[in-house]
């Protein structure tokens, strides 16, 4: 019996014991995102002992790995073949794992162009709440009737099953990239980005940092694609907003630090404050939130906005109402030291007209995968 089978057996035993004792298990890899989602004090199921790249086919653009594999190990293997995880998942720490990145379902600056983590998961092997070893999907893109289970895992925060292995689509690194920066008001930045996004331009990422009160902020945008397309777009787009090109090293540091929330605009979260993440539709203009910090950050051409504001329930309710009125939703992403950790971090499915019906679907899924509530940590509502 191989080490991997012994490890899966140990996980199964832990799951069956939890089911028998009617307790829950909190799945954790490197713990770099343990602050994300609702807190729980359940016993940990540590995935890091189940690690390693199982198969990598550069010519097929697919990598398959165990959940406990360090994310940096996967990215290093891809880099050797000039390939990337195009959605740029944030690590939020040295010890981030492949499974943790999938469970969190978070994506970086490139998500606006290439799609979310969910769009790249081809197949998965899991242990459900009954200890059953199940495999879904495969190593190629195909349409599947019924639930595409492997795509339900990204963003599930370990509340559905234990992910053992996953196959993920990778992409070639773009042949050319360039980053430009200019000073522009929030309104003009949103308009320019939405216009560009609708044109055949190699726009791959954007970020605006500035004041909610008006005036110019700093717009940084990245071009990526064929060398000729990027070369042609630099003077064309640059002249429209009076932007200058950044040095390659400076640009790379900026996008990495934005992805990891290490740029100064993310710092200085007050003890009584929450960093709110607003997911909004493309057409949404500037929005005002009373009591919020002056400085705001937006990515994904304005579809992801970061706002620091008081961490009390009334503020979150007001922010949710504003996001909802625009057809979006809000999350308490990070919390200051004094904010009550028991507060619900997410907009509930029932709080939005368009997602109410999904509550019943979610309940049926959870009862099918996890009838004893082994993974019911409430980390995700």
Secondary structure, DSSP 4 states (H G I P E B T S, - for coil): --HHHHHHHHHHHHHHHHHHHT--EEEESS-TTTTSSS---PEEEE-TTS--EEEEEGGGTEEEEETTSBHHHHHHHHHHTTEE-TT----SSTT-BHHHHHHH----TTHHHH--GGGGEEEEEEE-TT--EEEEE-SS----SS--GGGTSTT-TTSS-EEEEEEEE-EEPPSEEEEEEEEEEHHHHHHHHHHHHTTT--EEEEEEEEETTSSEEEEEEEEEE-HHHHHHHHHHHHHHHT-EEPPHHHHHHHHHHHHTT-SGGG----TTEEEEEEE--TT------TT--SEEEEEGGGTEEEEEEE-SHHHHHHHHHHHHHTT-EEEEEEE-TTS-TTS--B--GGGSGGGTTHHHHHHHHHHHH-TT-TT---S--
